[in-house]
Amino acid sequence: DFKKYLLGNWIMDKMVVNNETVFEIEKYNTTVMLTSINGYSGLFIQDTLKAFELLKIQKNTLLPIIEDHNGISLLNIMDDNLIITFDNAEDGVECALAIHDAVKENKKLTYQMGIHIGEIFKKDDEVFGHDINIAEGMRYISLFGGIVISNKVYETIKENKEIETMPLDIRYFRSQVGLDQAIRPYCIISNELPEPANIPEEIQWYLHRW
């Protein structure tokens, strides 16, 4: 027997057998942002202490920005890969821009950021869902542009004249309930963010593999 409980914006599914909960999962429709520190894995191999010091700087820098933009970090802030959720896309994009502005003078702390709107699932300490994969795809492309958003995010912020975007000449598809959905990435180029370079073939393969 599945029972659903509405907890704020979260919906919890519980599987109950003989009045005992045997399975519990939370589902959330949200704006999700994935961030990662450029070059962190290499730094960790070369100098572990410096890598941990960088995570301390990240915590002190990012945590106030995330809170100011009503974001929630679903993973430990002391990790170089973060999953952050927002109730609306505007907060997510403004948070990404604020992070960029806060760290742009720090050459050791530069980010790749990808933002998408969709469903995510949480069970205990694990976070998963195909829309997280799409946000990860946006983050992966952002190596060439700083902050990349999906077309779903773009549709919600396109009237904001202070946020300049550039569409990337690439599309990929995912299957959901038998339907294909085109995902079009847009690179944010305001706030002195760089315009994207040409997308290499290996990136196109990465995106089309779903």
CORUR-V674810 format. One record per residue. N is the residue number from 1. PHI is phi in radians with two decimals (NA if undefined). BURIAL is I if it has 9 or more other C-alpha atoms within 8 Angstrom, else O. Layout:
BEGIN
N:PHI:BURIAL
N:PHI:BURIAL
END
This chain:
BEGIN
1:NA:O
2:-1.68:O
3:-2.10:O
4:-1.99:O
5:-2.26:O
6:-1.57:O
7:-2.13:O
8:1.14:O
9:-1.59:O
10:-1.54:I
11:-2.02:I
12:-1.82:I
13:-1.75:I
14:-2.20:I
15:-1.75:I
16:-2.02:I
17:-2.19:O
18:0.92:O
19:1.15:O
20:-2.08:O
21:-1.35:I
22:-1.91:O
23:-2.68:O
24:-2.52:I
25:-2.52:I
26:-1.88:I
27:-2.12:I
28:-2.44:I
29:-1.58:I
30:-2.74:I
31:-1.61:I
32:-2.11:I
33:-2.07:I
34:-1.87:I
35:-2.22:I
36:-2.61:I
37:-1.50:I
38:-1.06:O
39:1.33:O
40:-1.16:I
41:-1.04:O
42:-1.12:O
43:-1.11:I
44:-1.09:I
45:-1.21:O
46:-1.35:O
47:-2.66:O
48:-1.09:I
49:-1.09:O
50:-1.12:I
51:-1.11:I
52:-1.20:I
53:-1.09:O
54:-1.14:I
55:-1.17:I
56:-1.15:I
57:-1.10:O
58:-1.03:I
59:-1.05:I
60:-1.19:O
61:-1.52:I
62:-1.41:I
63:-0.98:I
64:-1.10:O
65:-1.16:I
66:-1.06:I
67:-1.15:I
68:-1.11:O
69:-1.87:I
70:1.05:I
71:-1.65:I
72:-2.24:I
73:-1.48:I
74:-1.49:I
75:-2.08:O
76:-1.00:O
77:-1.11:I
78:-1.53:O
79:-2.51:O
80:-1.40:I
81:-1.97:O
82:-2.10:I
83:-2.05:I
84:-2.15:I
85:-1.95:I
86:-2.41:I
87:-1.25:I
88:-2.54:O
89:-1.19:I
90:-1.04:O
91:-1.09:I
92:-1.11:I
93:-1.18:I
94:-1.09:I
95:-1.14:I
96:-1.05:I
97:-1.15:I
98:-1.15:I
99:-1.10:I
100:-1.02:I
101:-1.14:O
102:-1.25:O
103:-1.96:I
104:-1.12:I
105:-1.53:O
106:-1.73:O
107:-1.19:O
108:-1.48:O
109:-2.11:I
110:-2.08:I
111:-2.10:I
112:-1.83:I
113:-2.38:I
114:-2.26:I
115:-2.30:I
116:-2.57:I
117:-2.03:I
118:3.05:I
119:-1.69:I
120:-2.22:I
121:-2.19:I
122:-2.36:I
123:-2.32:I
124:0.98:O
125:-1.76:O
126:-1.76:O
127:-2.13:I
128:-2.70:O
129:2.39:I
130:-1.16:O
131:-1.19:I
132:-1.18:I
133:-1.07:O
134:-1.18:I
135:-1.05:I
136:-1.11:I
137:-1.08:I
138:-1.09:I
139:-1.09:I
140:-1.11:I
141:-1.15:I
142:-1.14:I
143:-0.93:O
144:-1.83:I
145:-2.80:I
146:1.61:I
147:-2.30:I
148:-2.15:I
149:-2.09:I
150:-1.44:I
151:-1.10:I
152:-1.10:I
153:-1.22:I
154:-0.98:I
155:-1.08:O
156:-1.53:I
157:-2.06:I
158:-1.15:O
159:-1.41:O
160:-1.39:O
161:-1.23:O
162:-1.44:O
163:-1.90:I
164:-1.59:O
165:-2.31:I
166:-2.37:I
167:-1.21:O
168:-1.66:O
169:-1.41:O
170:-2.77:O
171:-2.36:O
172:-2.53:I
173:-2.20:I
174:-2.35:O
175:-1.79:O
176:-2.48:O
177:0.93:O
178:1.41:O
179:-1.96:O
180:-1.62:O
181:-2.13:O
182:-1.39:O
183:-1.98:I
184:-1.95:I
185:-1.42:I
186:-2.21:I
187:-1.71:I
188:-1.42:I
189:-2.12:I
190:-1.41:I
191:1.00:O
192:1.12:O
193:-1.29:I
194:-1.28:O
195:-1.26:I
196:-1.22:O
197:-1.41:O
198:-1.09:O
199:-1.42:O
200:-1.12:O
201:-1.06:O
202:-1.17:O
203:-1.25:I
204:-1.07:I
205:-1.08:O
206:-1.01:O
207:-1.30:I
208:-1.40:O
209:-1.31:O
210:-1.35:O
END
